[in-house]
Amino acid sequence: MALISPSRRLRRTPFSEGVEAAGVKAYTVYNHMLLPTLFATPEEDYRHLKSAVQVWDVSCERQVELRGPDSARLMQMLTPRDLRGMLPGQCFYVPIVDETGGMLNDPVAVKLAEDRWWISIADSDLLFWVKGIVYGFRLDVLVDEPDVSPLAVQGPLADDLAARVFGDSVRDLRFFRFGWFEFEGRSHVVARSGYSKQGGFEIYVDGTDAGMPLWHALMEAGADLDVRAGCPNSIERIEGGLLSYGNDMDRTNTPHECGLGRFCNTATAIGCVGRDALLRVAQEGPVRQIRALSIDGPPTPSCARHWPVKAGDKLVGRVSSAAWSPDHQTNVAIGMVRMTHWDEGTALTVEAPDGLRDAVVHETFWA
């Protein structure tokens, strides 16, 4: 492929030096930053993630900070998930929708205090939407992007590594909870979360200058754990059904189409700007929805574009992500399928770049 020309529009991260020294082989662009996507091979990175521990530069998960008396009201306006019972110290996965109920983002909301939140965003310019809501409704909230850069520690040995750097109390964090932990005299939010099914933490590193000291500390502390630089792995995420905003869904899809209806309390999420539209969707149900698919044949090419899914000559869906799974010895995929053909075991055909492939619909993912 052609090279990407560096510019100030494509920002480096506090950990870029470490990522480059570790031998990164490929990037994608995510929230105007470089996100590593490959270090060895997809299969080797996958095996290592499932057996050891990796440190990921996910600074591209930028924070939209809400601070002020109306911050809780604003947060509820953005999502159909009912946040009234959310306490400081909790993290919630929250679909963010527009006035039509379309998905604008699928971030993690971090409640730091009653009047202070971080929205740890996927790949879209959510900051502008939030600022528009604040201006339009004249809310008493300061909205900004703080100098906070997430660094993930993922894999079955993540607890051991994190405990060596932050102390054994980090092991006590429950899933989607966070605490404040000190490193070299500065406190950072550490949450038990991450974009893999292998378990681990996300460290919200406060300040660019703290980036490389923490990176080096993790690498040194985990030498005997076979710690390596890593990144979200497409094979592992598809097996686990972890959706990728912009790939598997966008603002033309509702949360219900994305299989995220369990995160929507539309009837009680009073104030959500997309509430009226989603009440209709919740009542009538979606006509298409995300499903897992297995695709026959040898490893598929990279899924850089949607692949048509057909029943005979009829178009009934699309595949948005696909990869060969070494553990399951088949091609695993994420697709949007019409309700007439989304039942478990339905046989379909996928138009892959290398030809027609037989496929089967599954109601659950592999991990």
C-alpha positions as CSV (number, residue, x, y, z in Angstrom):
1,M,0.0,0.0,0.0
2,A,1.0,3.6,-0.4
3,L,2.4,5.3,2.7
4,I,0.5,7.7,4.9
5,S,2.1,11.2,4.9
6,P,2.5,12.5,8.4
7,S,1.0,15.8,9.3
8,R,-0.3,17.7,12.4
9,R,-3.8,16.5,11.5
10,L,-2.6,12.9,12.2
11,R,-1.5,13.1,15.8
12,R,1.2,11.0,17.4
13,T,0.4,9.5,20.8
14,P,2.3,9.5,24.2
15,F,3.3,5.9,23.4
16,S,4.3,6.2,19.8
17,E,8.0,5.9,20.7
18,G,7.4,2.6,22.4
19,V,5.1,1.3,19.6
20,E,7.7,2.0,17.0
21,A,10.6,0.5,19.0
22,A,8.4,-2.7,19.4
23,G,8.3,-3.1,15.6
24,V,4.8,-2.1,14.6
25,K,4.0,-3.3,11.1
26,A,0.7,-1.6,10.3
27,Y,-1.6,1.2,11.5
28,T,-5.1,2.4,10.8
29,V,-6.3,6.0,11.3
30,Y,-8.7,6.3,14.3
31,N,-10.0,9.6,15.7
32,H,-7.2,11.4,13.7
33,M,-4.5,9.3,15.4
34,L,-2.5,6.2,14.5
35,L,-3.9,3.0,16.0
36,P,-1.5,0.0,15.6
37,T,-3.1,-3.0,14.0
38,L,-0.2,-5.5,13.5
39,F,3.1,-6.4,15.2
40,A,3.9,-10.0,14.0
41,T,1.2,-11.7,12.0
42,P,-2.6,-11.6,12.8
43,E,-2.4,-15.3,13.9
44,E,0.8,-14.8,16.1
45,D,-0.6,-11.7,17.7
46,Y,-3.9,-13.6,18.3
47,R,-2.1,-16.6,20.0
48,H,0.0,-14.4,22.2
49,L,-3.0,-12.3,23.3
50,K,-4.8,-15.5,24.4
51,S,-1.9,-16.9,26.3
52,A,0.2,-14.0,27.8
53,V,-0.2,-10.3,28.2
54,Q,0.0,-7.3,25.8
55,V,0.2,-3.5,26.2
56,W,-1.9,-1.6,23.7
57,D,-1.6,2.0,22.7
58,V,-5.2,2.9,22.4
59,S,-4.8,6.7,22.9
60,C,-7.1,7.0,19.9
61,E,-10.0,6.3,22.3
62,R,-10.2,10.0,23.0
63,Q,-12.1,11.4,26.0
64,V,-15.0,13.8,25.7
65,E,-15.1,15.4,29.2
66,L,-18.4,16.8,30.7
67,R,-17.9,19.0,33.7
68,G,-20.5,21.1,35.4
69,P,-24.0,21.1,37.1
70,D,-25.8,19.9,34.0
71,S,-23.3,17.1,33.0
72,A,-25.6,14.2,34.2
73,R,-28.5,15.7,32.3
74,L,-26.4,16.0,29.2
75,M,-25.1,12.5,29.5
76,Q,-28.6,11.1,29.6
77,M,-29.6,13.2,26.6
78,L,-26.9,11.4,24.6
79,T,-27.9,7.8,25.3
80,P,-31.1,5.6,25.6
81,R,-29.4,3.7,28.4
82,D,-30.9,4.8,31.8
83,L,-28.0,6.2,33.8
84,R,-29.9,7.2,36.9
85,G,-28.5,4.3,39.0
86,M,-24.9,4.8,37.8
87,L,-22.5,5.7,40.6
88,P,-19.1,7.3,40.6
89,G,-16.5,4.6,40.0
90,Q,-18.6,2.8,37.4
91,C,-18.1,2.5,33.7
92,F,-21.1,1.9,31.4
93,Y,-21.2,0.8,27.7
94,V,-23.5,3.4,26.2
95,P,-25.0,3.6,22.7
96,I,-24.9,7.3,21.6
97,V,-27.8,8.2,19.2
98,D,-29.0,11.1,17.2
99,E,-32.6,12.4,17.0
100,T,-33.5,9.6,14.6
101,G,-32.1,6.9,16.9
102,G,-29.1,6.3,14.6
103,M,-25.8,5.3,16.2
104,L,-23.3,8.1,16.5
105,N,-20.8,6.2,18.7
106,D,-20.6,3.3,21.1
107,P,-18.3,4.5,23.8
108,V,-17.7,3.7,27.5
109,A,-19.0,6.3,29.9
110,V,-16.8,6.8,32.9
111,K,-18.5,8.6,35.8
112,L,-15.8,10.3,37.8
113,A,-18.2,12.4,40.0
114,E,-21.8,13.5,39.9
115,D,-20.7,16.6,37.9
116,R,-17.8,15.1,35.9
117,W,-17.8,12.4,33.2
118,W,-15.5,11.0,30.5
119,I,-16.9,9.6,27.3
120,S,-14.2,7.2,26.0
121,I,-15.2,7.3,22.3
122,A,-15.0,5.0,19.3
123,D,-14.0,6.4,15.9
124,S,-16.2,9.5,15.2
125,D,-16.1,13.2,16.0
126,L,-18.5,13.0,18.9
127,L,-17.1,16.1,20.5
128,F,-18.9,18.3,18.0
129,W,-22.3,16.7,18.5
130,V,-22.0,17.1,22.2
131,K,-21.0,20.7,21.9
132,G,-24.0,21.3,19.7
133,I,-26.3,19.8,22.2
134,V,-24.9,22.0,24.9
135,Y,-25.2,25.1,22.9
136,G,-28.7,24.3,21.6
137,F,-30.1,23.5,25.0
138,R,-28.1,26.2,26.9
139,L,-26.7,23.7,29.3
140,D,-24.3,24.6,32.1
141,V,-21.6,22.2,31.1
142,L,-18.0,22.6,30.0
143,V,-17.2,20.1,27.2
144,D,-13.6,19.5,26.2
145,E,-11.0,16.9,25.3
146,P,-8.6,16.4,28.2
147,D,-5.0,15.4,27.9
148,V,-5.9,11.8,28.8
149,S,-4.6,8.8,26.7
150,P,-5.8,5.2,27.4
151,L,-3.2,2.4,27.6
152,A,-4.7,-1.1,27.7
153,V,-3.2,-4.1,29.4
154,Q,-4.9,-7.2,28.0
155,G,-4.6,-11.0,28.2
156,P,-4.8,-13.8,30.8
157,L,-1.8,-12.5,32.7
158,A,-3.0,-8.8,32.8
159,D,-3.8,-9.0,36.5
160,D,-0.3,-10.1,37.3
161,L,1.3,-7.3,35.3
162,A,-1.0,-4.6,36.5
163,A,-0.4,-5.6,40.2
164,R,3.4,-5.3,39.8
165,V,3.0,-1.7,38.7
166,F,0.0,-0.5,40.6
167,G,-0.1,-2.8,43.6
168,D,-2.2,-5.9,44.4
169,S,-5.3,-3.8,45.2
170,V,-5.8,-3.4,41.4
171,R,-6.8,-7.1,41.3
172,D,-9.9,-6.2,43.4
173,L,-11.5,-4.1,40.7
174,R,-14.7,-5.5,39.4
175,F,-15.6,-5.6,35.7
176,F,-16.5,-2.1,34.4
177,R,-15.4,-0.5,37.7
178,F,-12.4,1.8,38.1
179,G,-10.2,3.2,40.8
180,W,-7.5,5.9,41.1
181,F,-4.0,4.4,41.2
182,E,-0.7,6.1,41.6
183,F,2.3,5.9,39.3
184,E,5.4,8.0,40.0
185,G,3.5,10.5,42.1
186,R,0.5,11.0,39.8
187,S,-2.9,9.4,40.0
188,H,-4.5,7.7,37.0
189,V,-7.9,6.1,36.5
190,V,-7.5,2.4,36.0
191,A,-10.6,0.5,34.8
192,R,-11.2,-3.3,34.4
193,S,-12.3,-3.1,30.8
194,G,-10.9,-3.4,27.3
195,Y,-11.5,-4.3,23.7
196,S,-10.9,-8.0,24.0
197,K,-12.5,-11.0,25.7
198,Q,-9.3,-12.0,27.4
199,G,-9.7,-9.7,30.3
200,G,-7.5,-6.8,31.5
201,F,-7.4,-3.1,32.2
202,E,-7.5,0.3,30.6
203,I,-5.3,2.9,32.2
204,Y,-6.4,6.5,31.5
205,V,-3.0,8.1,31.5
206,D,-3.1,11.7,32.7
207,G,-0.7,13.8,30.8
208,T,1.4,13.2,27.7
209,D,4.7,13.3,29.7
210,A,3.6,10.2,31.8
211,G,3.2,8.0,28.7
212,M,6.6,6.5,28.1
213,P,7.6,6.2,31.7
214,L,4.5,4.0,32.3
215,W,5.1,2.1,29.0
216,H,8.7,1.2,30.1
217,A,7.6,0.3,33.6
218,L,5.0,-2.2,32.2
219,M,7.5,-3.7,29.8
220,E,10.2,-4.1,32.5
221,A,7.7,-5.5,35.1
222,G,6.3,-8.1,32.6
223,A,9.6,-9.4,31.1
224,D,9.1,-12.8,32.7
225,L,5.4,-12.8,31.6
226,D,6.4,-12.5,28.0
227,V,4.8,-9.1,27.8
228,R,4.7,-7.6,24.3
229,A,3.3,-4.5,22.6
230,G,0.0,-5.5,21.0
231,C,-3.2,-4.1,19.6
232,P,-6.9,-5.0,19.1
233,N,-6.9,-8.3,17.1
234,S,-9.5,-8.6,14.4
235,I,-9.7,-12.4,14.8
236,E,-10.2,-12.3,18.5
237,R,-12.7,-9.4,18.4
238,I,-14.9,-11.1,15.7
239,E,-14.9,-14.4,17.7
240,G,-16.1,-12.4,20.7
241,G,-18.7,-10.3,18.8
242,L,-17.0,-7.0,19.7
243,L,-18.4,-4.5,17.2
244,S,-16.4,-1.9,15.4
245,Y,-18.0,1.5,14.9
246,G,-17.7,2.5,11.2
247,N,-17.2,-1.0,10.1
248,D,-20.1,-3.0,11.6
249,M,-22.4,-0.1,12.2
250,D,-22.9,3.6,11.7
251,R,-25.5,6.3,12.0
252,T,-27.8,4.5,9.6
253,N,-28.2,1.7,12.2
254,T,-30.2,1.8,15.5
255,P,-28.9,0.1,18.6
256,H,-31.5,-2.6,18.2
257,E,-30.2,-3.4,14.8
258,C,-26.7,-3.7,16.3
259,G,-27.9,-6.2,18.9
260,L,-27.5,-3.5,21.6
261,G,-31.2,-3.4,22.7
262,R,-30.2,-4.7,26.2
263,F,-28.3,-1.4,26.7
264,C,-31.4,0.7,25.9
265,N,-33.9,1.5,28.6
266,T,-35.9,3.7,26.2
267,A,-39.0,3.9,28.3
268,T,-37.2,5.3,31.3
269,A,-34.3,7.2,29.7
270,I,-36.2,10.5,29.9
271,G,-34.5,13.2,28.0
272,C,-32.6,11.2,25.4
273,V,-32.8,13.1,22.1
274,G,-33.5,9.9,20.1
275,R,-36.0,8.5,22.6
276,D,-39.2,9.0,20.5
277,A,-37.7,7.3,17.4
278,L,-36.3,4.4,19.5
279,L,-39.7,3.9,21.3
280,R,-41.1,3.0,17.9
281,V,-38.2,0.7,17.0
282,A,-38.5,-1.0,20.4
283,Q,-42.2,-1.6,19.9
284,E,-42.0,-2.8,16.3
285,G,-38.6,-4.5,16.5
286,P,-35.8,-4.3,13.9
287,V,-36.1,-5.8,10.5
288,R,-32.4,-6.5,10.3
289,Q,-29.8,-7.2,13.0
290,I,-26.2,-8.1,13.6
291,R,-25.5,-11.8,13.5
292,A,-22.5,-14.1,13.7
293,L,-21.7,-16.1,10.6
294,S,-19.3,-18.9,9.7
295,I,-18.0,-18.9,6.2
296,D,-16.8,-22.0,4.5
297,G,-13.6,-22.5,2.6
298,P,-10.0,-21.4,3.1
299,P,-9.1,-18.1,4.9
300,T,-11.0,-15.2,3.4
301,P,-9.4,-12.1,2.1
302,S,-9.4,-9.0,4.2
303,C,-12.9,-7.5,4.6
304,A,-12.2,-3.9,3.6
305,R,-15.7,-3.5,2.1
306,H,-19.1,-4.9,2.8
307,W,-19.7,-8.3,1.2
308,P,-23.3,-9.1,-0.1
309,V,-25.1,-11.9,1.7
310,K,-27.7,-13.7,-0.4
311,A,-30.4,-16.4,-0.2
312,G,-30.5,-17.6,-3.7
313,D,-30.7,-14.5,-5.8
314,K,-32.2,-12.3,-3.0
315,L,-30.0,-9.9,-1.1
316,V,-30.6,-10.4,2.6
317,G,-27.7,-8.8,4.3
318,R,-24.0,-7.9,4.3
319,V,-20.8,-9.1,6.0
320,S,-18.8,-6.2,7.5
321,S,-16.0,-8.1,9.3
322,A,-14.4,-11.5,8.6
323,A,-11.3,-13.5,9.5
324,W,-10.0,-17.0,9.7
325,S,-10.1,-18.4,13.3
326,P,-7.3,-20.8,14.1
327,D,-9.1,-22.0,17.2
328,H,-12.4,-22.7,15.4
329,Q,-10.9,-23.7,12.1
330,T,-13.4,-21.7,10.1
331,N,-13.9,-18.2,8.9
332,V,-15.8,-16.2,11.5
333,A,-17.7,-13.1,10.5
334,I,-20.0,-10.3,11.7
335,G,-22.9,-9.4,9.4
336,M,-26.2,-7.5,9.3
337,V,-28.9,-9.9,8.2
338,R,-32.7,-9.4,7.6
339,M,-35.1,-10.9,10.0
340,T,-36.4,-13.4,7.4
341,H,-33.0,-15.1,7.4
342,W,-31.4,-14.5,10.8
343,D,-32.4,-17.7,12.6
344,E,-29.8,-20.1,13.9
345,G,-28.5,-22.5,11.2
346,T,-29.9,-20.6,8.2
347,A,-27.7,-21.4,5.1
348,L,-26.8,-18.4,3.0
349,T,-24.2,-17.4,0.3
350,V,-21.6,-14.7,0.7
351,E,-20.1,-12.9,-2.2
352,A,-16.5,-12.7,-1.1
353,P,-13.8,-11.0,-3.2
354,D,-12.5,-14.4,-4.3
355,G,-15.9,-15.8,-5.2
356,L,-19.1,-17.2,-3.7
357,R,-18.8,-18.9,-0.3
358,D,-21.4,-20.9,1.7
359,A,-22.2,-19.4,5.1
360,V,-24.3,-20.3,8.1
361,V,-26.0,-17.9,10.6
362,H,-25.4,-18.2,14.3
363,E,-27.3,-16.5,17.1
364,T,-24.3,-16.4,19.4
365,F,-20.6,-15.6,18.8
366,W,-17.8,-17.9,19.6
367,A,-16.3,-16.4,22.7
